[in-house]
Amino acid sequence: MAVDRRKQVIEAAEKSFAMFGYKATTMDGVAKIASVGKGTIYTFFANKEELFQEIMNRLIHELRRATEETVKEELAFFDYLNEVLEHVLDFREEHELALKLSQEVREIGTPMALDGLRQLEHAIVHYIAQKVQEAVDKEQIRACEPELTAFVMLKLYMSLTVEWQKSHNPLSKNEVAKRIRFYLEEGLLLRS
């Protein structure tokens, strides 16, 4: 059976980026992990940036596939939204590459690591925006700007789950879900 060298290179690059981050990953290091010559990598990828982009595309595809397989479509919109957001946060916290990129951005601010995280966030916002538009079309929620609404939803969720606990007691997943519903579904305005 023929060895798929491209796949071998990609798997080695995923390991390297997850272990060492973007900045410390080298084509020599990827070649060593893949047990191939450095020239083999260049038959498939022009440079480290192109190889990294391939890895990010695979990560985003994996996140979307995992979300669609895990979250039940038949849920009411805000229940569905909460499950998607929980899944996304769990995925980011469990996926070694996402963790390493976040660490690298915090510690040294590598532009390509930051770009990778932005791509991931953009993909998440795009996915949620699609679900927002579907809910608008089904008249489950009021008409709104889907992409902006998705961005606000993601940022509110991240603020309640990540930022809040930096200076307060962490909220449970159930408490976060209640707050999301309170702010986004019920709203602050008193109704008479």
C-alpha positions as CSV (number, residue, x, y, z in Angstrom):
1,M,0.0,0.0,0.0
2,A,1.4,3.4,-1.0
3,V,2.2,5.9,1.7
4,D,0.2,9.1,1.4
5,R,3.1,11.6,1.9
6,R,0.8,14.7,1.8
7,K,-1.3,13.2,4.7
8,Q,1.8,12.3,6.5
9,V,3.1,15.9,6.2
10,I,-0.2,17.4,7.3
11,E,-0.4,15.2,10.4
12,A,3.1,16.0,11.3
13,A,2.4,19.8,10.9
14,E,-0.7,19.5,13.1
15,K,1.4,17.9,15.8
16,S,4.2,20.5,15.5
17,F,1.8,23.5,15.5
18,A,0.0,22.1,18.5
19,M,3.2,21.3,20.4
20,F,5.3,24.3,19.5
21,G,2.9,27.0,18.2
22,Y,3.2,28.8,14.9
23,K,6.4,30.7,15.6
24,A,8.5,27.7,16.8
25,T,7.3,25.3,14.1
26,T,9.9,25.0,11.3
27,M,9.7,23.0,8.0
28,D,12.8,21.1,9.3
29,G,10.9,20.1,12.4
30,V,7.8,19.1,10.4
31,A,10.0,17.0,8.1
32,K,11.6,15.3,11.1
33,I,8.2,14.4,12.7
34,A,6.8,13.2,9.3
35,S,10.0,11.2,8.6
36,V,10.4,12.8,5.2
37,G,12.9,15.1,3.6
38,K,12.1,18.8,3.7
39,G,11.8,18.8,-0.1
40,T,8.8,16.5,0.2
41,I,6.9,19.2,2.1
42,Y,7.7,21.7,-0.6
43,T,6.1,19.4,-3.2
44,F,2.8,20.0,-1.5
45,F,3.1,23.4,0.2
46,A,5.0,26.5,-0.9
47,N,5.8,27.7,2.6
48,K,5.0,27.5,6.3
49,E,2.1,29.9,5.9
50,E,0.4,27.7,3.3
51,L,0.9,24.6,5.4
52,F,-0.6,26.5,8.4
53,Q,-3.6,27.6,6.4
54,E,-4.2,23.9,5.4
55,I,-4.2,23.0,9.1
56,M,-6.5,25.9,10.0
57,N,-8.9,24.9,7.2
58,R,-9.0,21.3,8.6
59,L,-9.5,22.6,12.2
60,I,-12.5,24.7,11.1
61,H,-14.0,21.8,9.1
62,E,-13.6,19.5,12.1
63,L,-15.3,22.0,14.4
64,R,-18.2,22.4,12.1
65,R,-18.6,18.7,11.5
66,A,-18.4,17.9,15.2
67,T,-20.9,20.6,16.0
68,E,-23.4,19.4,13.4
69,E,-23.0,15.8,14.6
70,T,-23.4,16.7,18.3
71,V,-26.1,19.4,18.5
72,K,-29.7,18.5,17.9
73,E,-31.3,20.6,15.1
74,E,-34.9,20.1,16.5
75,L,-34.2,22.2,19.7
76,A,-35.8,25.6,20.2
77,F,-33.5,28.4,19.0
78,F,-32.0,29.5,22.3
79,D,-31.5,25.9,23.5
80,Y,-29.8,25.2,20.2
81,L,-27.7,28.3,20.5
82,N,-26.6,27.4,24.0
83,E,-25.6,23.9,22.9
84,V,-23.6,25.2,19.9
85,L,-21.8,27.8,22.1
86,E,-21.0,25.2,24.8
87,H,-19.7,22.8,22.1
88,V,-17.6,25.5,20.5
89,L,-16.0,26.5,23.9
90,D,-15.4,22.9,24.8
91,F,-13.8,22.3,21.4
92,R,-11.5,25.3,21.8
93,E,-10.5,24.2,25.3
94,E,-9.9,20.6,24.3
95,H,-8.2,21.1,20.9
96,E,-4.4,21.4,21.4
97,L,-3.8,23.7,18.4
98,A,-6.4,26.2,19.5
99,L,-5.0,26.2,23.0
100,K,-1.4,26.6,21.8
101,L,-2.4,29.5,19.4
102,S,-4.2,31.3,22.3
103,Q,-1.1,30.9,24.5
104,E,1.2,32.1,21.7
105,V,-1.0,35.2,21.1
106,R,-1.1,36.0,24.8
107,E,2.6,35.5,25.4
108,I,4.3,36.8,22.2
109,G,1.5,38.1,19.9
110,T,2.6,36.1,16.8
111,P,0.6,37.7,13.9
112,M,0.0,34.3,12.2
113,A,-1.3,32.7,15.4
114,L,-3.6,35.7,15.9
115,D,-4.8,35.3,12.3
116,G,-5.5,31.6,12.9
117,L,-7.6,32.4,16.0
118,R,-9.4,35.1,14.0
119,Q,-10.2,32.6,11.2
120,L,-11.6,30.2,13.9
121,E,-13.7,33.0,15.4
122,H,-14.9,34.1,11.9
123,A,-16.0,30.5,11.1
124,I,-17.9,30.2,14.4
125,V,-19.6,33.6,13.8
126,H,-20.5,32.6,10.3
127,Y,-22.0,29.3,11.4
128,I,-24.1,31.0,14.2
129,A,-25.2,33.7,11.7
130,Q,-26.6,31.0,9.4
131,K,-28.6,29.6,12.4
132,V,-29.8,33.1,13.3
133,Q,-31.0,33.7,9.7
134,E,-32.8,30.3,9.8
135,A,-34.5,31.3,13.0
136,V,-35.5,34.7,11.5
137,D,-36.9,32.9,8.4
138,K,-38.9,30.5,10.6
139,E,-40.1,33.6,12.6
140,Q,-38.6,32.2,15.8
141,I,-36.8,35.5,16.5
142,R,-37.2,39.0,15.3
143,A,-35.4,40.2,12.1
144,C,-31.9,41.3,12.8
145,E,-28.5,41.5,11.2
146,P,-27.4,37.8,11.4
147,E,-23.6,38.3,11.4
148,L,-23.6,41.1,14.0
149,T,-26.1,39.2,16.1
150,A,-23.9,36.1,15.9
151,F,-20.9,38.1,16.9
152,V,-22.7,39.6,19.9
153,M,-23.9,36.1,21.0
154,L,-20.5,34.6,20.8
155,K,-18.8,37.5,22.6
156,L,-21.5,37.5,25.4
157,Y,-21.0,33.7,25.8
158,M,-17.2,34.1,25.9
159,S,-17.5,36.9,28.4
160,L,-19.8,35.0,30.7
161,T,-17.7,31.8,30.6
162,V,-14.1,33.1,30.3
163,E,-13.8,36.7,31.2
164,W,-16.3,36.8,34.2
165,Q,-14.4,34.1,36.1
166,K,-11.2,36.2,36.1
167,S,-12.6,38.4,38.8
168,H,-15.7,36.6,40.0
169,N,-16.9,33.1,40.9
170,P,-17.3,31.2,37.7
171,L,-20.9,30.6,36.4
172,S,-22.1,27.1,35.8
173,K,-23.1,26.1,32.3
174,N,-26.8,26.3,33.5
175,E,-26.2,29.8,34.9
176,V,-24.6,30.9,31.7
177,A,-27.5,29.5,29.7
178,K,-30.0,31.5,31.9
179,R,-28.0,34.7,31.5
180,I,-27.9,34.3,27.7
181,R,-31.7,33.8,27.7
182,F,-32.2,36.7,30.0
183,Y,-30.2,39.2,27.9
184,L,-30.9,37.9,24.4
185,E,-34.4,36.4,24.6
186,E,-36.1,38.3,27.4
187,G,-34.2,41.6,27.4
188,L,-33.9,44.3,30.0
189,L,-36.9,46.4,29.1
190,L,-39.8,46.2,31.6
191,R,-43.0,45.5,29.8
192,S,-46.3,46.8,31.2
